[in-house]
Amino acid sequence: MKYTKIAKSNYNLHIINTNKFKTIMIKINFKRKLKKEEISMRNMLVNLLFESTQKYPTKRLMEIQTEELYELGYRGSNYSSGIYNVMGFDCVFLHPKYTDDNIIEDSFAFLKEILFYPHVEDGVFAQKPFDIAYQILEDHLNSLKENSDLYSQIRLYEELEPDSVISYRKCGYQEDLQKIDRQNLYEYYLDVLKNDIVDVFVVGDVKIEEIEEKVDRLFKFSERNKVSENHFYKPELTRQDVNFQTELTDFKQSKILLGFKIEDASDFELRYVLNILNYILGGSPDSKLFQNVREKNSLCYSISSVSQPLLSVLLVHAGINADNYDQACSLILEQVEDIKNGRFDNNDIIKAALTYKNSMIEITESPDGLISLYSGIEYLNSDTLEVRNQKIDMVTKEDIVSLAHKLKLDTIFFLEGGKENENEYN
């Protein structure tokens, strides 16, 4: 496998040359600073561009074309990466040796149609695809409360640090959606093409010169300022007193979430030590939370922890019976204190490091994974796989204890359901 980056005045080209797959994948990312009021707009835009184009004005015509391209797959994404938002547009198709010599050209041209020639009428997006994309996003926003896990996490992040990137709903907001029309969405689309930082990733057994020529010719990105800042966000200092919030729900099962901010962590701590700490605390079936809160004391239906190094946040999430709120909360905090006091052994560290290394191997097993790897290097200044595996072995017990002392409990959010549930959790 060989990685080549070609920095141009209007975009960055990243070619990951490997014969590991029968396919070629191209992904084009548009990146800009995250703004709350633009999240709904960007989600809407991704939905809309994949509904139709000038050349293929219906979804069915797009599907027919993908069939002609030997079942080419295409999709879009929109996600937050620290203080940035990234919209991704990709397609994956069979290598020419399994199809025909023109498949790269034709597949790139199909993606070009999606990005540069959307379905426009009278200088605005066409009504029908706009309505479809609008309905998709509206339905998703309206259904948030139906998913108690997702909704409770959203609410915790909103309470952790209101009006910061931590609190922004990644799916967007109903009030912002209602402000979107065909005209302002089209104007925003033009602004994205002109001003977003653009990265093009290509994975497969390809010739670098051929790919560079095709991307330059087919994707006419305008000149732009490509300066990118560090994606990492440093939270405000934690409160003097823990922020307790309770919200009632119609679900019988309750959700309790504890949000910790991580104060003054080093780069090594956020990238490596936090990964090991999270595994030991609640990131595996062997974790302290799972074994002590769920298995030994039967205080929850489910429990885990998840770390957000880009935001310097660690979250504990548990599904419980409402009557067990106090006990569960107390025992969760005991597990955090145990780590602060070094009540874990080196075998826990070894297992966590092995799991981390296995996840690094899995990254290389798919084109998606490889793009994730190299976009991390590009956007987050992440280390290469080799360096990551070396540094994860450098994490010591003392490192974990030190980082644990930087965990500051900021907010407890309780999504309270019924109290008549059974007490069996297995």
C-alpha positions in Angstrom: 0.0 0.0 0.0 1.3 3.4 -0.9 -0.2 6.8 0.1 0.4 9.9 -2.0 -0.8 13.4 -1.2 -0.9 16.0 -3.9 -1.6 19.5 -2.6 -3.1 21.8 -5.2 -4.3 25.4 -5.1 -7.9 24.5 -5.1 -8.1 21.0 -3.4 -6.0 18.3 -1.9 -5.7 14.9 -3.7 -5.1 11.8 -1.5 -4.4 8.6 -3.4 -4.2 5.3 -1.4 -2.8 2.8 -3.8 -3.6 -0.8 -2.9 -4.5 -4.0 -4.7 -6.3 -5.3 -1.7 -9.8 -4.6 -3.1 -11.6 -5.4 -6.3 -13.1 -1.9 -6.3 -12.0 1.7 -6.6 -13.5 4.3 -4.2 -13.5 8.0 -4.6 -14.7 10.3 -1.8 -14.9 14.1 -2.0 -15.1 16.0 1.3 -16.2 19.6 1.8 -15.1 21.0 5.1 -15.7 24.3 6.9 -16.0 25.6 10.5 -19.0 24.2 12.3 -21.9 26.7 12.7 -25.1 25.7 14.5 -27.3 27.5 12.0 -25.7 25.7 9.1 -26.1 22.1 10.3 -29.7 21.6 9.0 -28.7 23.3 5.7 -25.8 20.9 5.2 -27.8 17.8 6.1 -30.5 18.9 3.7 -28.0 19.6 1.0 -26.5 16.1 1.2 -30.0 14.6 0.9 -31.0 16.8 -2.0 -27.9 16.2 -4.2 -28.5 12.5 -4.2 -32.1 12.8 -5.3 -31.5 13.9 -8.9 -29.3 15.8 -11.3 -29.8 17.8 -14.5 -28.9 14.7 -16.5 -30.8 12.3 -14.3 -33.8 14.3 -13.1 -35.4 11.3 -11.2 -34.0 8.8 -8.7 -35.0 6.0 -11.0 -32.8 7.4 -13.8 -29.9 7.7 -11.4 -30.4 4.1 -10.4 -30.5 3.0 -14.1 -27.2 4.7 -14.6 -25.6 3.0 -11.6 -26.7 -0.3 -13.1 -25.0 0.6 -16.4 -21.9 1.3 -14.3 -21.9 -2.3 -13.0 -23.9 -1.6 -9.8 -21.9 1.4 -8.8 -22.7 2.5 -5.2 -23.0 6.1 -4.1 -23.9 7.9 -0.9 -23.4 11.0 1.1 -22.6 11.9 4.7 -22.5 14.9 7.0 -20.6 14.8 10.3 -18.9 16.9 12.9 -15.2 16.7 13.5 -14.4 18.8 16.6 -14.9 22.4 15.5 -15.4 21.5 11.8 -18.2 20.1 9.7 -17.5 17.7 6.9 -19.8 16.7 4.1 -18.7 13.7 2.1 -19.8 12.4 -1.3 -18.5 9.1 -2.5 -19.0 6.3 -5.0 -17.4 2.8 -5.2 -17.2 0.7 -8.4 -15.5 -2.4 -9.8 -11.9 -2.1 -11.1 -11.5 -1.9 -14.9 -10.0 -5.4 -15.0 -13.5 -6.7 -13.9 -15.6 -4.4 -16.1 -14.3 -2.2 -18.9 -11.5 0.4 -19.6 -13.8 3.4 -19.2 -15.3 2.6 -15.8 -13.1 5.0 -13.9 -13.9 7.9 -16.3 -17.6 7.1 -16.3 -17.9 6.6 -12.6 -16.0 9.9 -11.8 -18.3 11.6 -14.3 -21.4 10.3 -12.5 -20.1 11.8 -9.2 -19.3 15.0 -11.1 -23.0 15.2 -12.2 -24.1 14.9 -8.6 -21.8 17.6 -7.3 -21.7 20.1 -10.1 -25.0 19.7 -12.0 -27.8 19.3 -9.5 -31.5 19.4 -10.6 -32.1 23.2 -11.0 -35.0 25.0 -12.5 -35.1 28.8 -13.0 -32.0 29.3 -10.9 -33.1 27.4 -7.8 -33.3 23.7 -6.8 -36.2 21.9 -8.5 -39.3 21.5 -6.3 -39.8 17.7 -6.2 -36.2 16.7 -5.0 -36.3 19.6 -2.6 -39.6 18.4 -1.1 -38.3 14.8 -0.8 -35.0 15.9 0.9 -36.9 18.3 3.2 -39.3 15.5 4.2 -36.5 13.1 5.0 -34.8 15.5 7.3 -38.1 16.6 8.9 -39.1 13.0 9.6 -35.7 12.4 11.2 -35.9 15.4 13.4 -39.5 14.6 14.5 -38.5 11.0 15.4 -35.6 11.9 17.8 -37.6 11.4 21.0 -38.5 7.9 19.7 -34.9 6.8 20.2 -34.3 7.3 23.9 -30.6 6.4 23.7 -29.9 9.0 21.0 -32.2 11.6 22.5 -30.7 11.3 26.0 -27.2 11.7 24.6 -28.2 14.8 22.6 -29.7 16.3 25.8 -26.7 15.6 27.9 -24.4 17.3 25.3 -26.7 20.3 25.3 -26.5 20.6 29.0 -22.7 20.1 29.2 -21.9 23.3 27.5 -24.8 25.2 25.9 -24.0 27.4 22.9 -20.7 25.6 22.1 -19.8 23.0 19.5 -20.3 20.3 22.2 -24.0 21.1 22.4 -24.8 21.2 18.7 -27.2 18.6 17.4 -25.5 16.8 14.6 -28.9 16.1 12.9 -29.8 19.8 12.9 -32.8 21.7 14.2 -36.5 22.0 13.3 -36.5 25.8 13.5 -33.5 26.0 11.1 -35.1 23.6 8.7 -38.2 25.7 8.5 -36.1 28.6 7.3 -34.7 26.7 4.3 -36.2 27.2 0.9 -35.1 26.3 -2.6 -33.4 29.7 -3.2 -31.3 30.0 0.0 -30.3 26.3 -0.2 -29.1 26.8 -3.7 -27.2 29.9 -2.7 -25.6 28.0 0.1 -24.7 25.1 -2.3 -22.8 27.6 -4.5 -21.0 29.0 -1.4 -19.9 25.5 -0.5 -18.5 24.9 -3.9 -16.6 28.2 -3.8 -15.4 28.3 -0.2 -15.2 24.9 1.6 -11.9 23.2 2.0 -11.9 20.3 -0.5 -10.2 16.9 -0.1 -10.4 14.1 -2.7 -9.6 10.6 -1.6 -9.2 7.7 -4.0 -8.6 4.1 -2.9 -7.7 1.2 -5.1 -5.2 -0.3 -7.6 -4.8 2.8 -9.7 -2.2 4.9 -11.6 -1.5 8.1 -9.8 -1.0 10.2 -12.9 -4.2 8.9 -14.4 -6.2 9.7 -11.3 -4.7 13.1 -11.0 -5.5 13.9 -14.6 -9.1 12.8 -14.4 -9.9 14.6 -11.1 -8.3 17.8 -12.4 -10.3 17.6 -15.7 -13.7 16.5 -14.3 -13.9 18.3 -11.0 -13.4 22.0 -11.6 -12.9 23.3 -8.1 -12.4 27.1 -7.9 -9.3 28.6 -6.2 -9.8 29.1 -2.5 -8.0 29.7 0.8 -7.4 26.2 2.2 -6.0 27.1 5.6 -7.4 24.7 8.3 -7.2 25.0 12.0 -6.8 22.4 14.7 -10.1 20.4 14.9 -9.7 19.9 18.7 -12.0 21.9 21.0 -11.1 22.9 24.5 -14.1 23.0 26.8 -14.8 25.8 29.3 -13.9 25.0 32.9 -16.3 22.8 34.7 -18.9 24.1 37.1 -18.4 24.5 40.8 -21.5 22.3 41.4 -22.7 19.4 39.2 -25.5 20.3 36.9 -28.4 17.9 37.5 -31.1 17.7 34.9 -34.2 15.5 34.7 -36.7 15.1 31.9 -39.7 12.8 31.9 -40.3 10.3 29.1 -43.1 7.9 28.1 -40.6 5.0 27.9 -40.6 2.5 30.8 -36.8 2.3 30.8 -34.9 5.3 32.1 -31.6 6.6 31.0 -28.9 8.1 33.2 -26.0 9.9 31.6 -22.9 11.3 33.3 -20.9 13.8 31.4 -17.2 14.5 32.3 -15.1 17.2 30.9 -11.3 16.5 30.7 -9.3 19.4 31.9 -5.8 20.3 30.6 -5.1 17.0 28.9 -2.1 16.6 26.7 -2.2 15.5 23.1 -0.8 12.1 24.1 -3.5 11.7 26.8 -6.3 12.6 24.4 -5.1 10.3 21.6 -3.9 7.3 23.5 -4.3 7.3 27.3 -8.0 8.2 27.0 -8.6 5.2 24.8 -7.2 2.8 27.4 -8.9 4.6 30.3 -12.3 4.4 28.5 -11.8 0.7 27.7 -11.1 -0.1 31.4 -14.0 2.1 32.6 -16.8 1.1 30.3 -15.6 0.3 26.8 -15.8 -3.4 26.9 -17.6 -6.4 28.5 -14.6 -6.7 30.9 -15.0 -3.1 32.0 -15.5 -1.9 35.5 -18.9 -0.4 34.7 -20.2 -3.5 33.0 -18.9 -6.0 35.6 -19.7 -4.1 38.8 -22.8 -2.1 37.9 -24.6 -4.5 35.6 -23.3 -8.0 36.3 -22.6 -8.0 40.1 -25.3 -5.6 41.2 -28.0 -5.8 38.5 -28.6 -2.1 38.6 -28.9 -1.5 34.8 -30.1 -3.0 31.6 -27.1 -1.7 29.7 -24.1 0.5 30.5 -21.0 1.8 28.7 -18.7 4.7 28.4 -17.6 6.6 25.3 -14.8 9.1 24.9 -14.8 12.2 22.6 -11.2 13.2 22.4 -11.9 16.0 19.9 -14.2 17.6 22.5 -12.3 16.6 25.7 -15.4 14.8 26.9 -16.1 11.4 28.4 -19.7 10.1 28.7 -21.2 7.3 30.8 -24.6 6.0 29.6 -26.8 3.5 31.3 -30.3 2.2 30.9 -31.9 1.7 34.3 -35.1 1.3 36.3 -36.0 4.8 37.6 -36.1 3.5 41.2 -32.3 2.6 40.9 -31.2 6.1 40.0 -29.3 6.9 43.3 -27.7 3.5 43.6 -26.6 3.3 39.9 -25.2 6.9 40.0 -23.3 6.2 43.2 -21.8 3.0 41.9 -20.8 4.5 38.5 -18.9 7.2 40.4 -17.2 4.6 42.5 -15.8 3.0 39.3 -14.3 6.3 38.3 -12.8 6.7 41.7 -11.3 3.2 41.5 -9.4 4.2 38.4 -8.2 7.4 40.1 -6.9 5.3 42.9 -5.2 2.8 40.6 -7.6 -0.1 41.4 -6.9 -1.9 38.1 -4.0 -4.0 37.0 -1.7 -4.3 34.0 -3.7 -7.0 32.4 -6.5 -4.5 31.9 -4.0 -2.2 30.1 -2.7 -5.1 28.0 -6.2 -6.1 26.9 -7.1 -2.6 26.1 -4.0 -2.1 24.0 -4.6 -5.3 22.1 -8.2 -4.3 21.4 -6.9 -1.0 20.1 -4.4 -2.7 17.8 -7.0 -5.0 16.4 -9.2 -2.0 15.6 -6.2 -0.5 13.7 -6.0 -3.8 11.7 -9.7 -3.6 10.9 -9.2 0.0 9.5 -7.1 -1.4 6.7 -9.7 -4.0 5.7 -12.0 -1.7 3.8 -11.7 1.4 1.5 -13.9 3.3 4.0 -11.5 2.5 6.8 -8.5 3.6 4.8 -10.1 6.9 4.0 -10.9 7.4 7.6 -7.3 6.7 8.5 -5.8 9.1 6.0 -8.5 11.8 6.6 -7.5 11.6 10.3 -3.9 12.2 9.3 -5.0 15.1 7.2 -7.6 16.7 9.5 -6.4 15.8 12.9 -2.7 15.4 12.5 -3.1 11.8 13.6 -0.1 9.4 13.6 0.4 6.6 11.1 -0.7 3.1 12.1 2.8 2.1 12.9 3.3 5.0 15.2 -0.1 4.5 16.8 0.7 0.9 17.7 4.0 2.0 19.2 2.4 4.8 21.3 -0.4 2.8 22.6 2.2 0.5 24.1 3.7 3.5 25.9 0.6 4.1 28.0 1.3 3.3 31.7 -0.8 2.8 34.7 0.5 6.1 36.0 -0.7 7.8 32.8 -4.2 6.4 33.2 -4.4 7.5 36.9 -3.1 10.9 36.1 -5.7 11.4 33.3 -8.5 10.0 35.5 -7.8 12.9 37.9 -8.5 15.3 35.1 -12.0 13.9 34.6 -14.4 16.5 36.1 -18.0 15.5 36.5 -20.0 18.4 34.9 -23.5 17.2 34.2 -25.9 14.3 35.1 -28.8 14.0 32.8 -31.7 11.7 33.8 -34.3 10.7 31.3 -36.9 9.4 33.7 -39.3 6.6 32.6 -41.7 4.4 34.5 -40.9 3.0 38.0 -42.9 -0.2 37.8 -40.3 -2.2 35.7 -39.1 -5.6 36.8 -35.7 -5.9 38.4 -34.3 -8.5 36.2 -31.6 -7.2 33.8 -30.1 -10.4 32.4 
